[in-house]
Amino acid sequence: MIKDQRRDQELNRHTRTRRIHRAFLEHVAFVGVPAYPGAKVLAVRSDGTLMTEAELPPLSPTPLLDKYLDDPIFAWAKSKRLH
């Protein structure tokens, strides 16, 4: 989230972009019911070591995320290669 709309972001209505200069993470939570079927814990830090990419199980399908990424605004932004 942003706290001050005037200072924390820059809107460009011509290019339909928003640049965030300062943002705050309001809340992070671990949930008992995953958002996607087949979602599971991939790693838990205990001794400072993490699993390597090769050790991770294959990703399960993410239909809700795929639908979100297929949004026309994202497609437009991707075609413009905005950064």
C-alpha positions in Angstrom: 0.0 0.0 0.0 1.0 3.6 -0.3 0.4 6.1 2.4 0.7 9.5 0.6 -0.8 9.4 -2.9 1.0 12.6 -3.9 4.5 11.7 -2.8 4.6 7.9 -2.9 3.5 7.4 -6.5 3.7 9.0 -9.9 0.8 8.5 -12.3 1.1 8.9 -16.0 -2.3 8.9 -17.6 -0.9 9.1 -21.1 1.1 5.9 -20.9 -1.3 4.4 -18.3 1.5 3.6 -15.9 2.0 4.1 -12.2 5.5 4.3 -10.6 5.6 3.5 -6.9 8.3 5.4 -5.1 7.6 4.1 -1.6 5.3 1.3 -0.5 4.4 -0.5 2.7 3.6 -4.2 3.2 0.5 -4.1 5.4 0.1 -7.7 6.3 1.6 -11.1 5.6 -0.1 -14.3 6.8 0.3 -18.0 6.4 -3.1 -19.6 5.7 -4.5 -23.0 6.5 -6.3 -23.3 3.2 -4.1 -22.7 0.1 -5.3 -20.5 -2.7 -4.5 -23.1 -5.4 -5.2 -26.8 -5.6 -2.0 -28.7 -4.9 -0.2 -25.8 -3.2 2.1 -26.9 -0.4 5.0 -25.7 1.7 8.2 -25.9 -0.4 10.8 -25.1 2.3 11.1 -24.2 5.9 14.2 -22.4 7.2 15.6 -24.1 10.3 19.3 -24.3 10.0 19.9 -21.5 7.4 19.9 -23.8 4.4 17.3 -23.8 1.7 16.4 -26.3 -1.0 18.0 -25.8 -4.4 15.9 -25.2 -7.4 16.5 -28.7 -8.6 15.2 -30.1 -5.3 11.9 -28.2 -5.5 8.8 -30.1 -6.8 7.3 -29.0 -10.1 4.9 -26.1 -9.9 1.3 -26.9 -9.9 -1.1 -25.1 -12.2 -2.3 -21.6 -11.1 -5.5 -20.9 -12.9 -6.4 -17.9 -10.9 -3.0 -16.3 -11.4 -3.1 -17.2 -15.1 -6.5 -15.4 -15.4 -5.0 -12.4 -13.6 -2.0 -12.3 -15.9 -4.2 -12.5 -19.0 -5.8 -9.2 -18.1 -5.9 -6.8 -21.1 -4.0 -4.1 -19.1 -1.1 -6.5 -18.5 -1.1 -7.5 -22.1 -0.9 -3.9 -23.2 1.9 -3.1 -20.7 3.8 -6.2 -21.8 3.6 -5.1 -25.4 5.0 -1.7 -24.5 7.8 -3.3 -22.4 7.4 -0.7 -19.6 9.8 -0.8 -16.7 
